[in-house]
Amino acid sequence: MRCPFLREEQVRSCQAAPFRKSVTRSAARVDMERCSSPEHAGCTVARQSREAHPSPSRCPFLQESLVQYCAATPLPTYVPWSSSPELRCGHGGHRYCELFEAASGATAAASAPPGATDAAVHDVEGVPMPGWLQYAPNHLWLDPGDDGVCHVGIDAFVAQLVGAFEQLAFLTLKGTQRPAVVLTVRGVDLTLVFPEPLAIVGANTRLRSSLGRLAADPYGLGWLFEARRPAEDRSAPRSGEALRSGPAARQWMAGELRRATELVHAGLSRRPERLAADGGRFSADLLAHLDREEILRLFAELFPIPDTRRTP
């Protein structure tokens, strides 16, 4: 599904002009335009360029082309028309575009792709889970998208547990490999590796200067990778690491919340002065009450690194 703000336009420009300017066909004054008529012979610029084989009916320096532009931006930039599958505007990946979100008010976290069997955002004990996503054991999600273009990011469990991120480093940026990042939290590095090799198209490197989006919008503008997935692998991962979806994913998330709470209580019980009074689930400032060794143990339990020795 292409972006509703993607527009196409026919533009004209003069190759003989010292400063080229593209003029759209819809904005051109037909009554003043002479480039496509015999009147072009009276143009000073055309005469100075001395075309070897002038045409009596049309200026040889008139260039027409089809371009695309985004109608959501206040100052449109015309780019050559392209049918490339990597153009985000031409497929469901436009849902992760900041301009699309600002213009439409629809976020990727709340808008399912066309044809999704589960278009709801489910609440699992306070953790939102879009029903159309697939979830990895180390809390990375995959949006299969359409036309084989997919997105990868962290789920809301990570965002709530960590609260605030200090630094983000992309370990993989291009090529067919397992998408991987390092998130720095309270001086501790958390390495997250997606269990399935993907053909990475690009990474959301803008996050490095706006880390707040990781926690505030993990299913939308906080996405990490855009990639392509072979057609034969869109329904199931190639590796032995299972991706969960539907009711199975929500059941797994509920278990992860219980496991995290048990791990936290077990660790805090060794220091009674820090034990939560209500004995409930972890809070957003949990890591502020843990030392480095405790954070490392917690991360190792909850965010296991897949066996990358496994060949695709």
Buried (B, 14 or more C-beta within 10 A) or exposed (E): BEBBBBBEBEBBBBEBEEEEEEBBEEEBEEEEBBBBEEEBEEBEBBEEBEEEEBEEEEBBBBBEEEBBBBEBEEEBEBEEEEEEBEBBBBBBBBBBBEBBBEBBEEBBBBBBBEEBEBBEBBEBEEBBBBBBBBBBBBBBBBBBBBEBBBBBBBBBBBBBBBBBBEEBEBBBEEEEBBBBBBBBBBEBEBBBBBBBBBBBBEBBEEBEEBBEBBBEBBBBBBBBBBBBBEEEBBEEBBBEBBBBBEEEBBEBBEEBBEEBBEBBBEBBEEEEEEBBEEEEBBBEEBBEBBEEEBBBBBBEEBBBEBEEEEEE
